[in-house]
Each structure stands twice: as C-alpha cells, then as structure tokens.
Amino acid sequence: MRELRETEVVEWFETHVPSDWQRSVDSMSAEEYVEFQRNWLRTLNERGFGAPGVPEKWGGGGYSLRDQATIFAAGARVSAPPTDAFEVSLNHVPATLLTAGTPAQQERYVRGAIDGTVWCQGFSEPGAGSDLAALAARAVRDGDGWRITGQKTWSSHAAHAEHCLLLARTDPNARRHAGITYFILDMDQPGVQVRPIRQIHGPAEFCELFLDGAWVPDENVIGEVNGGWAVAQATLAAERGPIALPTIERIGAELADLASGLGPVEPADGPRPPLSRAQTDLAALLARQIAVRSLALDTVDLSERGSDGGQLNSVLKVGWSELLQEATSAAVLLAGERALAESDSEHFLGYVSGRPGSDWLGSWAATIAGGANEIQLNIIAERLLGLPRDPSRQPGGSR
C-alpha cells in the first residue's frame, strides 16, 4: 500500500466528519449513540482507517507505523468522532485472537469485530482489579463446555456488547497465575446480567457483569485450558500500549489550540515580551506530549516486529495517562468558570472532547483502566529497572 500524504488524509477527514456531531449526539439515546459510532466506523473502514494497523485480510488498513500516526493525527486535528464503543473490538480482539486464537476463532470473530460488533472485556473483579491474578470467577466443566459463575466490573460498553473476552479460574488448586483460562463469552444468554455504572461526569460506559452459570463451549476457549494468563498478556499489552496513540494525538491538538488562544509568542514588531506562566506551562506539556508520542510510536514499531513491548507498555501507560490528567487540568484552569458551567454529556465523547470540566473528571479513569498506575510503577521498577522488590509486599511483610 502506498504511503499516505498528510494533506490527503486531513482532506478526507474534513470531508467525511459529520458536522456539529458533538452537539447532535447529546440528544441521542445510548443505543443511538452506539449506532452513530458504528456508522462512523464503517465510514472509516472504507479507507482502512478504523483499525489501520490490522492486516487488510481481517478488515483493517494494513498501514505502516508512519501512516497510522498520520491517520490518528489527522483525526485529532479535525476533532473526529471517537469509536470508543468499539475499543475492545478494534484493539483487544485482534491483538488476542491473531496471537493466540484458532483459525476458526479468527475467521469467525476478527473481521466482525472490526466491522462493528461490540465486544467487552471481563478481567477486573471487585476483589481483583490491579491484582488480576486474584480473580475469583469460576469456570466448571459441564459436558463439552464450561459453566461460569462470578462477578466482573469496569467492563466498558458491556451493556451493548455481543461478546466478552473473559478470564475465569478453572483450577482453584493451581498457582494463582496457572489455573486461569481465557474464554469468549456470548453475552445474550441466561446467566449474564449487566449493570451500568454511572460516572461522575455523566457517561455510564463502565458496567458490572454478574455471571450465574453462563455457558461457554469448548470451541470458545482461547489458548490452552489453565493457560489463560499467558494469553492475557497480549490483551494487556494492547490495552497499555499503542492503543493510546489516538488520545495522545488529541492531547497534542488540544494543547496547540490552548496555546494559540493565549496569543502569538512572536510579536509583529518590537521586542518579544516574556512568556506568561500559562504559556510556559503549556510549552512544557507540549514537550511531554512529543516525548510520550515518540514512545507510543516505538511500542507500535516493536509490536509490528513481533514484540509485545514488554515493560515499555507500562511506561507508556503511565506517561500518557498522567499527561492526560495534567493537560485537561490546564484546560480547566484556562477555561475558568466555563469549565464548571458546561453541560455534561451522557455519552463518552473521548478523553479529549473539548469540554474541559468533563474531560478532566474523566481523565482520572485513565490512570486506573488497563492496570492502575501504581501497579505499573512497580512493574517498571522491578522488571525494567531491576530494583529490589518492596519487602512489605512479600508474604509475611509488614504491610
């Protein structure tokens, strides 16, 4: 595929982005908003922009790393609608199934996910969030399949999902990481109850899942029975790694807009006045955004070469989520009273939607989703930097 020209991609987005879409979605129901995103995803897929890094064989664009960055930057530049309802579908599903799925699973699910089937993820539990290996959901053998019982939480868009990437314990006597199996769960069946969780800034895309004997056939086991922990690392690598690139590009566009609103740095004539505190703060954030963007591109490059990125994904996850918090905080401070007076939306419009108050409140979820930043810092310290493990976190420690 030929290399994309930036002007060409920007022109495509300017032509195809629905006008005034942010205002129009406020009157939509949750179901209507998901359908709006599905229609936008189908438009993106006409050019391979919906899942640009996924091979064309499976419905993606098959674009190079450089072209992916161009696509995400162009979408950010024109404030294109998010496809958040399909985040798991476009990222986690292909990352998992193209790595560990059977040919039958790949044929059945990957293209459908990219075409607009909503998927959710059933990893975290009330007692097993950051410590995922402590999960308690049980899968018990029943004929040619499994019956699953337990509870999951923070499952984004589960209320609209047809399928779920699910972890459950199949051997309660095995080591914590060894007795876990990875399943594809069909959501439309008895024994599956979904309860949305309303967030502080309005949306309710997070959900709780209650499973009471939900059925999964053997053909929907991903990888080996009791080998789910290893498979889950491919999913977590996608969640902590390059998936953040569109948001990073939107942060850059938002910071540039904020900086332009403070006036020109170079005067038309005469000596240059000293920069204001707001200008220097934004300059520092823009420098960080460039550094985090570079790291994101490195992790995409590693992924394309067959590496999962290792601990660099944890570094990126901490870097972009903390940058998001600080950038949205700066936007709130510059907006002043407008940030408090703005109307919230019941729909998630992306982490950087141009609504400063909502964006800042929503940014706090980013430091928890995909593995809390505190856990990521432990991973970085122990596995990347080789620092000794905190004695208080060892069995018998003081904590």
C-alpha positions, -999 to +999 in steps of 0.1 A: +000+000+000+014+034-009+024+059+017-003+083+027+002+120+023-008+140+054-028+166+034-047+138+017-057+123+050-067+156+065-088+164+035-105+130+038-114+136+074-126+172+068-149+158+040-163+129+060-165+140+097-202+148+105-208+184+111-215+195+146-216+159+157-208+167+194-239+187+198-261+163+179-252+132+200-264+149+232-300+142+222-293+105+213-301+076+235-273+052+244-283+028+217-285+056+191-250+068+201-235+033+196-252+031+162-238+066+153-203+053+162-209+021+142-218+042+111-188+063+116-166+032+120-180+019+087-171+051+070-135+049+084-133+013+072-139+024+036-103+037+038-090+013+063-088+040+090-110+021+116-082-003+126-053+010+105-027-014+120-046-046+115-039-065+083-062-060+054-072-096+054-091-091+086-107-058+077-080-034+089-060-010+068-026-027+069-010+007+072+026+012+082+036+028+115+041+062+099+008+061+082-010+051+114+004+081+131-007+103+102-043+089+104-046+095+141-031+130+139-055+139+111-085+127+131-074+147+161-068+178+140-104+179+129-120+165+162-133+134+145-159+113+165-145+086+187-151+049+182-149+042+219-178+017+219-155-005+197-123+000+215-121-037+226-133-048+191-107-028+172-077-034+196-081-062+221-099-087+199-073-087+170-044-084+194-056-115+213-071-137+186-044-131+159-018-140+185-034-170+203-068-178+187-075-208+165-080-203+127-117-209+133-119-182+160-100-158+138-124-164+109-155-162+130-147-131+151-119-108+140-134-093+108-168-090+125-153-071+154-136-046+131-168-043+110-188-031+141-196-059+165-193-046+201-171-066+224-163-060+261-137-073+285-143-094+316-110-091+335-113-070+366-134-080+396-144-063+428-116-081+447-092-084+417-085-052+398-049-043+399-041-077+413-057-095+384-043-129+394-065-129+424-097-132+403-123-155+417-148-161+389-151-198+385-155-220+353-166-255+360-165-283+333-200-292+321-200-317+292-184-301+261-182-267+277-180-247+309-203-230+333-191-197+346-201-180+378-188-148+393-187-110+390-167-087+368-165-049+370-154-018+350-163-036+317-166-008+292-197-009+270-208-043+282-244-031+281-242-032+242-217-060+237-224-092+219-193-110+231-168-107+260-132-116+264-133-133+298-108-147+323-120-173+348-104-197+372-106-233+360-082-249+386-087-235+421-058-256+434-032-243+410-008-214+415-025-181+412-014-175+376-016-211+365-052-221+370-068-194+348-084-199+314-093-174+287-128-176+272-151-160+246-184-154+263-216-148+243-234-121+262-270-128+250-278-158+272-294-167+305-269-163+334-255-130+322-267-098+338-252-064+330-255-033+353-241+000+340-221+022+364-228+060+362-196+081+363-191+114+379-190+133+346-222+118+332-215+087+310-222+051+320-200+031+297-185+011+326-205-019+337-207-047+362-212-082+349-230-109+371-225-144+358-246-173+371-239-205+352-232-187+319-223-212+292-191-213+271-185-242+247-150-257+243-146-241+209-146-207+226-116-213+248-086-192+237-053-210+240-049-239+265-071-247+295-053-232+325-031-212+302-051-180+301-026-159+320-001-161+291-028-152+265-040-123+286-006-106+283-013-100+246-046-083+256-030-062+283-001-052+260-027-038+236-046-021+264-015-004+279+004+002+247-002+017+212-040+019+218-032+052+235-019+068+203-052+084+191-056+100+226-020+112+226-026+129+192-058+146+206-039+158+236-014+174+213-041+191+192-058+204+223-026+218+238-018+235+205-053+251+205-049+263+241-016+278+233-029+296+202-057+311+224-030+328+246-018+349+217+013+348+195+047+342+211+065+363+184+052+399+182+047+415+148+073+441+157+093+452+187+110+432+214+095+398+224+077+401+258+084+375+285+062+344+283+033+341+307+032+313+332+003+297+312+025+298+281+055+282+297+033+255+314+017+247+280+051+246+264+063+221+290+032+199+284+037+201+246+072+189+251+060+160+272+034+152+246+061+149+219+081+126+242+051+104+250+041+103+213+076+091+204+074+063+230+040+053+216+054+051+181+083+030+195+059+005+210+039+003+178+071-004+160+080-032+184+046-047+180+049-047+142+082-065+146+065-093+167+074-080+202+047-072+229+067-041+240+073-056+275+076-031+302+077-002+277+039-006+276+038+001+313+060+032+309+037+044+281+006+038+301+018+059+330+032+085+307+001+091+286-025+089+314-006+113+336-001+137+307-039+135+300-046+145+336-023+174+335-034+186+301-071+185+310-063+203+343-046+231+323-076+233+301-099+237+331-077+264+346-077+284+313-115+279+308-123+292+343-160+294+350-169+279+317-154+246+327-179+245+356-209+258+337-206+235+306-233+208+302-221+173+306-230+146+281-244+112+290-221+098+263-184+094+263-171+117+236-134+107+240-109+116+267-102+149+249-136+162+238-132+199+241-154+201+272-127+209+299-146+200+330-159+167+317-125+158+302-107+165+335-132+144+355-130+116+330-092+116+329-089+100+363-103+068+350-073+066+326-048+061+354-069+031+367-080+014+335-056-012+320-039-017+353-036+011+379-006+033+375+007+023+410+010-013+397+026-001+365+052+018+385+060-014+405+064-033+372+087-006+358+108-006+390+112-044+393+112-057+358+126-028+337+150-011+363+158-042+382+151-026+416+146-050+446+110-059+454+095-040+483+099-063+514+064-053+527+048-067+495+064-102+502+045-129+521+048-121+557+057-084+550+047-056+573+021-040+550 
